């Protein structure tokens, strides 16, 4: 007898970025609840409450798709976008998967409605990044006649994305409606990006000088959720009274901070581009309601000209591509090139950080040399994530067209993948703080970063 | 068993009698509309009953306007049940009256027609079961002939399983 066997793809323990599937207490509890659900008899019917749907509703920033994958509820080879588009078609569908995807659909719809006053197009696409950034799901959306309702429909998935708008790999094997949705989301002027229940809109036709969101923005957002917003015990969370995003671009990071760090009553975003400040302001209030006891200011200025002091949480995703030697210094700051903001931020950290303040920075290993040289006395930095950093595509056309610049960056660590014909670099995420004195209140967070990275912590400077 | 469903509704958001009018406008334009069942959170969704009723394709079910004690006959051609009690938006925004497209409901019913009927039509049925209700509070009604709008309105249920006498 011929027995047909399928070689099962093994379940991965970590995403392509190295984020473990079993990372936090919420993941461990999720695994337990999934197991309980699988053992429940009779199986919960559609439409009715279940332990899983109640658990999922407690975590608005989580989609739990990775948890289902890790618990083998979603098969290793499954197309998550296809699962999402099937969810309401049949009541015989796996109830755990369907409940998870319905919760995600509902949150995306809520997110979209929050953007409805921001002049987004009536129909289009949303680029949604899952928890741990292991998938990018591209959704079609449309608003109802009165803009009081919206619907979303998953059209395509991009596996292991290492670039925000990964057009080539996304489009290659797609047809019909999937291709149309991808074009809407990736190619047209309106860019709508959602991650962890925060949604941002950038009109690329108008907001040319607005930086991001980039894949690095999302990696930093994921890290902030894991180590600050989601993980930190309430008492530790309450230590953050002020937060600032330096070089805010589209404002995704400060918007998420406003949503999930309620203790921060003074929030600020600084960017030298007026278009970026306007975009940050729009996206901040698309995700946060005005609050009488809370102040958010968006400042159009170079960071060195601001007078921010005693900041408890600073976030910065600065330009990080070093200019080749001999290049004339740019007079106008750019969103991508130069390392001035990176150097200046770390150099002046002792002036603007509070004694317990933390500065989260994400930048490329290509700029590591400049960063290391700029770390001042009295500041300690710890690396978050893999020692080598998070590997992402390098897609800066200006650089790729300049051979001598490329060669300069190759010497700095830019690597060329001959199989895919694509350059890659590594993102380094660093948390910086003043040297710990007696009574330093964020030890717990730093210890957690150390523990969860499995010894990845590395001290720089100091 | 010739079985059917009865659902109760009220013009809570719309003006009096407008609920039916707004749904019928959409039926005239598109050939069908989506009707959201505003069930109580304490009620269960009778998923098996919906499946059974729709197994042979379309089915006539009944609606009671409990604000005006008026009955309607609706031709049910489909149902969408959300995976969880969180509910889901209507399957088609444009085929649902705009006054409640922003809501998430657990069950959306697809109606091809809605017509007013006389109360005596309902009196040809008896109560088969109370599939949404978790307690046995209404079990003594099982098998009893439906006597009319007032009797139905006294129960706290929003969906009844009926069988022809």
Interface residues (C-beta under 8 A of the other chain):
Chain A: X45 X46 X47 X48 X49 X50 X53 X57 X87 X88 X91 X93 X95 X98 X99 X101 X102 X103 X105 X106 X109 X113 X142 X144 X145 X146 X148 X149 X150 X151
Chain B: X44 X45 X47 X48 X51 X80 X81 X82 X83 X84 X85 X86 X87 X88 X89 X90 X91 X93 X94 X98 X101 X102 X104 X106 X107
